[in-house]
Amino acid sequence: MEYFTQDVIDAKSLTLNEWLIYFLKSEKIFPSNCFPTDSLLNEYIANIDSQTDTQVKNIVRRLLIHNGRYGQDARTIDVIKTKSKKEVLDLITSREFYRRLIFTKSPWEGITWVLDLLPDAPIAAIDVINNYFEVHCLHLPDNPFSGLGDAAAVIRAKYITYEHPQDVFLSMTPDRFELLVEYLYKLKGYETQLTQKTRDGGRDIIAEKRSTSGTEKLVVQCKRYKGNVPVKDIRELSGVIQNYPINYGERVTKGVIVCSSDFTPPARNEFRNDHSIEFINYKLLGEQLNQLAGKNWPSKLEKLLWSKE
């Protein structure tokens, strides 16, 4: 198969393995800063677990914006030269991009530094990319424009939606599972407290978050089960929520059941009918911990929970 046209490799004609080689090692590939097709991006993401952190970061580095020029910058400078001093001054004062373009001739400030946020703060890395995109989307050429979206998608697939085995949770004692869930809600910005143990040995977590719009108060129940959570547990929590003002004189915004397994079909139907109850199964729990504590949180579990024991 012929890949070269005027010494430039047509990336759209490559397989995924071929693209990975050329994308990282050759400057003579087009496009050089984004996935050439959605199907190639989807194939890469589908196989991302086979890629090491270093390999993924090398791809993301190429997809991000680097210091320098892109696309029509030189032509834009030529257009600006034809404008009056007042028009140029208006441009400089209106956008920092034009100030950099005019005075440095190198308007793009790179964001490859977001790699230092990985793997511990993937959502912060994506926020940086999204904010950069929002500020510069009017000036970005098509391929760097696409590359930023590709970078965010790769980071999300590798570091947020990565699924830890269920045994990560099942290997914990019920007490440690409760501490982990409490830690998650602290990361979400809630003030938390563990209640006294009930007759079945379990404890609730009371989580509160205050804002200008009021106070959100949650009752979070932790179910460190091997089997799926039955519908009776959802109905029991619903009763707790309804009776909370009677027993404690305060209203609760919502009840949450967090489990180390999943929920039976009748339990899921109950959630659909009772909007005061939210469920988090082990897959969603793992994803939320990845997002807020970093993908490698299981290896740091002792440190995370040590201060609580």
Secondary structure, 3 states (H helix, E strand, C coil): CCCEECCEEEHHHCCHHHHHHHHHHCCCEECCCCCCCHHHHHHHHHCHHHCCHHHHHHHHHHHCCCCECCCCHHHHHHHHHCCCHHHHHHHHHHCHHHHHHHHHCCCECCCHHHHHHCCCCHHHHHHHHHHHHHHHCCCCCHHHHHHHHHHHHHHHHHHCCCCCCCHHHHCCCHHHHHHHHHHHHHHCCCEEEECCCCCCCCCEEEEEEEECCEEEEEEEEEECCCCCECHHHHHHHHHHHHHHHHHHCCCCCEEEEEECCCECHHHHHHHHHCCCEEEECHHHHHHHHHHHHCCCHHHHHHHHHHCCC
